[in-house]
Amino acid sequence: MVHQYKLNGYNIVLDTCSGSVHTVDDVAYDIIEAYKSSSEQEIISAVTAKYPDITENDVKECLEDIKYLEQAGKLFSEDKYEKLAYEYKNNTNVIKALCLHVAHTCNLNCSYCFASQGKYQGDRALMSFEVGKQAFDFLIANSGTRRNLEVDFFGGEPLMNWDVVKQLVAYARSVEKEAGKNFRFTLTTNGMLIDDEIIEFLNKEMSNVVLSLDGRKEVHDKFRVDYAGKGSYEKIVPLFKRLVDSRNGKDYYMRGTFTHHNVDFTKDIFHMADLGFTELSMEPVVCSPDDPCALTQEDLPKVKEQYEILAKEMIKRKKEGRPFTFYHYMLDLKNGPCIYKRITGCGSGTEYMAVTPWGELFPCHQFVGDEKYSLGDIWNGVKNTEAQDKFRKCNAYAREECKDCWAKLYCSGGCAANAYHATGDINGIYEYGCELFKKRIECAVMMQVAESEEN
C-alpha cells in the first residue's frame, strides 16, 4: 500500500508497510499512481501524451525502477503484521507505566476541561501516601523483568498534593535498586503553584515536565481562569520561563489546547516559540460535539491548513537558527518505534493504567470515572478482565476501516479514548481525529524530506 501526496513543492510517495519514503518528479509520481491499475502500454500512452518531452524509453526505465523497488520491499510492500498485532497484546501481562491521579481537584476552572475541573465527574479528593505507595508496589509486582518503569503525577493539579508527590518519589527511590527497577517520573502542571523549592525538586527528580499554556494571552485567559474568573497567563508565564531556563530548555513540554475559538492556533504556537519555549505541543480540544468549544466540520480545512503553515514555518525557522519542536511532528523515519509498538499502540488498559486517589484502576486518565471501564484496584489487581480484553484487541487492525489506511502504522489504530467519546465504542472510528492525524503525518514526513534534501 502506498500513499501519494504533494506538499510544499514535494511529490511524496510513502510506502506504508516498509516505511520507505520516496520523493519523485511529476512523471514518476504519475507512473507510480497508475502502476497497479493500468497496463504498461496504457501507462506509456498516458504519460507520453501528458509530457511531450518524455519518451517511451523514459517511461520504461521508470517502470523498471519501480519494479526494482517493489521487489526490494520498498514500494507496494506486503503487509505481514496483522497476526503479530493480536499475538503481542494477548501474550503480555506486564505493566510498565502508571498515571497517578494524586489530586482530583484543581485551582483553575477551565471550562473545556475533560476532567470536569479535576473532579472526573466525582468528588474532589487527594491521594494519600499509603495509596500511592501501594500503587508503586503494584507496579513493581506487575512489571515482570522490565527494568524501566514510568510514573506520571497527574490531576487535576498535582502540585495541590505536593508533599505526597515528594514522599512517593522518595519511596520509589528507596526501593528501586533492590527491586531491580529504574523509575522515570513526569509531572503535568498548570503552573500556578510553582516556586523555587518545587523547581529544584522537579529538576532533580522529573525526567519530563508538562506545562499547560494555550498560547496568546487573550486565548489562554479565555478558558484557563481561576474560580474568580481571572486569567492565569500573567501568573504562570514568568514561572514557566524560570522553570524552563533552570532545565536548560530541555526535558519539558509546553502543552496547549486549541478549540473552535482559536482555529488559527499556529499563532499561539508561534507566540510560545517567540517567548523562548521550544518544546511545544498543541492538542485539539476533547469535548462534547454540542460544546461551544468543539471543533466543527467547517473548521476541518482551516485546521489542516494550519498544520501546513506550521510545518513550513518550522522549516524556515530552523534555517534561521531558531528552531523549535512540535510534538506531533517528531518522526524518526530511520530509527523509530519497533513494529510491535507501531501496530499495538499506547498500551492503555494493558501496559499502562491510571490510578485514582482511592486506588481504583482505569485504562487511562480519559476513562477515569466511567464505571464500565473500572478495571479493579491496586490491592487486588485487574478484575474486570472483560473490559481489559477489549483493550487487548485495540490495535492497528482492529477496525475494518483501518486495514486499508495508509497511516495505520503511524497511529497504531488511534486513541481508544477518543474513539469511545466520539462513537461510544473503543473500537469505533473518530473520523475527525483521523483526518487531523493524517494531515500531521503528511506534514511531518514532508519536513523530513525537506531536511534530507537540504543536507
GIURJO-V7495 format. One record per run of one state. SS is the DSSP state (H for helix, E for strand, L for the rest). FROM is the first residue (numbers start at 1). TO is the last residue. Records with the same first field share a line. If there is no record, write none. Layout:
BEGIN
SS=FROM-TO, FROM-TO
END
This chain:
BEGIN
L=1-1, 8-9, 16-20, 25-25, 35-39, 51-55, 72-81, 91-96, 102-102, 105-124, 127-128, 142-147, 155-157, 180-181, 190-195, 213-216, 224-224, 226-230, 232-232, 247-251, 259-259, 263-265, 275-278, 285-296, 320-324, 330-338, 345-347, 349-351, 356-359, 363-364, 368-370, 378-380, 383-384, 393-399, 404-407, 412-415, 424-430, 455-455
E=2-7, 10-15, 21-24, 97-101, 103-104, 125-126, 148-154, 182-189, 206-212, 225-225, 231-231, 252-258, 279-284, 325-326, 348-348, 352-355, 360-362, 374-377, 381-382
H=26-34, 40-50, 56-71, 82-90, 129-141, 158-179, 196-205, 217-223, 233-246, 260-262, 266-274, 297-319, 327-329, 339-344, 365-367, 371-373, 385-392, 400-403, 408-411, 416-423, 431-454
END
